[in-house]
Amino acid sequence: MPSRLYHGRMPEQYAATDKRTGLEVTVTGNFPGHPQDRIRIARTTNLFTRLTATILSMEQESDRREAFVAVETQMELAEALIRRDMAEVQRLLQETLAKMGVSPEQMREIEEEIRKRLGDLGGGFSLGGPSPDEPPPDPPPVS
């Protein structure tokens, strides 16, 4: 296991325990000093702990695996959205829809319906790649 460098500061810890099951999750690191950041760390850790405990309490092994995969995918999607990596967001959405049995053609139809109802989403975002009725984007300028 690689060593962790904390830049001269002692790491802090936040532990969350699920009251129903006793499952405990501990987060260790250098936390920001702002109280709102610390509240968000606590709330996120509590939610993750409760979610994990709920999944672990499922009786069927196959249900547990399916639930973990669903949560992992949603967390990957959230992380990609936070990083504003729209290519990764698109890939994860396509993967999720494919697992649900939605074909690429159905994805295009869904996207067209969303565009009709909400207007153009902008930013080049799409569920299934470029729209057939849109011209390709201009290449980036050469510096």
Wavefront OBJ file of the C-alpha trace (Angstrom):
o trace
v 0.000 0.000 0.000
v 1.502 3.354 -0.965
v 2.278 5.804 1.799
v 0.132 8.908 2.115
v 1.740 12.334 2.285
v -0.169 14.967 4.222
v 2.216 17.878 3.647
v 3.307 18.191 7.273
v -0.231 18.128 8.701
v -1.707 15.286 10.640
v -4.611 13.748 8.772
v -8.088 14.208 10.129
v -10.765 11.517 10.299
v -14.496 11.412 10.068
v -16.276 8.163 10.936
v -19.897 7.415 10.134
v -21.764 4.454 11.597
v -25.031 2.996 10.345
v -27.259 2.570 13.414
v -29.222 -0.336 11.910
v -26.249 -2.540 11.047
v -23.231 -1.123 12.862
v -21.320 -0.691 9.588
v -18.697 2.006 10.008
v -16.927 3.975 7.270
v -13.963 6.208 8.082
v -12.654 8.961 5.805
v -9.108 10.150 6.452
v -7.376 13.159 4.926
v -6.645 16.842 5.154
v -10.072 18.447 5.234
v -10.774 22.048 4.262
v -11.261 24.378 7.196
v -14.549 25.921 6.067
v -17.464 24.605 8.190
v -19.683 24.061 5.128
v -17.011 21.828 3.542
v -16.829 19.799 6.734
v -20.613 19.480 6.839
v -20.583 18.208 3.231
v -17.859 15.647 4.087
v -19.925 14.431 7.040
v -23.195 14.278 5.080
v -21.597 12.506 2.113
v -19.873 9.979 4.391
v -23.112 9.352 6.295
v -25.034 8.839 3.066
v -22.401 6.484 1.647
v -22.404 4.488 4.907
v -26.209 4.226 4.980
v -26.319 3.258 1.296
v -23.641 0.592 1.706
v -25.377 -0.823 4.787
v -28.673 -0.990 2.887
v -27.038 -2.902 0.047
v -25.233 -5.273 2.419
v -28.525 -6.044 4.157
v -30.044 -7.400 0.916
v -30.613 -11.129 1.189
v -29.995 -12.084 -2.433
v -26.345 -12.035 -3.495
v -27.322 -11.145 -7.072
v -29.399 -8.185 -5.824
v -26.423 -6.947 -3.787
v -24.085 -7.141 -6.779
v -26.595 -5.356 -9.007
v -27.102 -2.615 -6.413
v -23.353 -2.104 -5.956
v -22.822 -1.845 -9.729
v -25.669 0.686 -9.985
v -24.218 2.809 -7.161
v -20.686 2.582 -8.593
v -21.940 3.757 -11.980
v -23.846 6.665 -10.464
v -20.810 7.705 -8.437
v -18.623 7.538 -11.550
v -21.201 9.659 -13.365
v -21.282 12.203 -10.534
v -17.487 12.387 -10.482
v -17.339 12.912 -14.273
v -20.004 15.635 -14.043
v -18.067 17.402 -11.292
v -14.899 17.276 -13.432
v -17.016 18.463 -16.394
v -15.741 15.547 -18.480
v -18.686 15.406 -20.859
v -17.114 12.639 -22.976
v -17.003 10.411 -19.870
v -20.535 11.457 -18.883
v -21.735 10.506 -22.360
v -19.902 7.154 -22.221
v -21.364 6.306 -18.812
v -24.886 7.287 -19.896
v -24.583 5.169 -23.041
v -23.265 2.233 -20.993
v -26.093 2.555 -18.458
v -28.776 2.791 -21.134
v -27.276 -0.172 -23.014
v -27.410 -2.254 -19.803
v -31.086 -1.301 -19.577
v -31.598 -2.650 -23.096
v -31.833 0.721 -24.865
v -30.400 0.489 -28.389
v -28.300 3.265 -29.990
v -31.291 4.072 -32.248
v -33.567 4.372 -29.195
v -30.936 6.636 -27.567
v -31.078 8.935 -30.610
v -34.889 8.976 -30.429
v -34.764 9.807 -26.706
v -32.289 12.600 -27.389
v -34.474 14.015 -30.173
v -37.488 13.987 -27.851
v -35.525 15.757 -25.100
v -34.349 18.382 -27.580
v -37.916 18.917 -28.812
v -39.268 19.340 -25.299
v -36.450 21.311 -23.688
v -34.723 22.935 -26.629
v -31.119 22.451 -27.541
v -29.086 21.422 -24.495
v -25.982 23.177 -25.860
v -22.378 22.369 -25.156
v -22.308 19.511 -27.640
v -23.794 17.088 -25.111
v -25.623 14.069 -26.470
v -26.565 10.589 -25.339
v -25.577 8.790 -28.519
v -22.990 10.880 -30.309
v -23.429 13.692 -32.813
v -26.933 14.384 -33.999
v -27.317 13.525 -37.691
v -28.896 16.923 -38.468
v -26.135 18.981 -36.796
v -22.948 20.012 -38.598
v -19.718 18.821 -37.003
v -18.088 21.288 -34.573
v -15.331 23.584 -35.842
v -11.830 22.323 -35.087
v -9.989 24.113 -32.281
v -7.797 27.043 -33.365
v -4.142 26.266 -33.994
v -1.769 28.296 -31.828
l 1 2 3 4 5 6 7 8 9 10 11 12 13 14 15 16 17 18 19 20 21 22 23 24 25 26 27 28 29 30 31 32 33 34 35 36 37 38 39 40 41 42 43 44 45 46 47 48 49 50 51 52 53 54 55 56 57 58 59 60 61 62 63 64 65 66 67 68 69 70 71 72 73 74 75 76 77 78 79 80 81 82 83 84 85 86 87 88 89 90 91 92 93 94 95 96 97 98 99 100 101 102 103 104 105 106 107 108 109 110 111 112 113 114 115 116 117 118 119 120 121 122 123 124 125 126 127 128 129 130 131 132 133 134 135 136 137 138 139 140 141 142 143
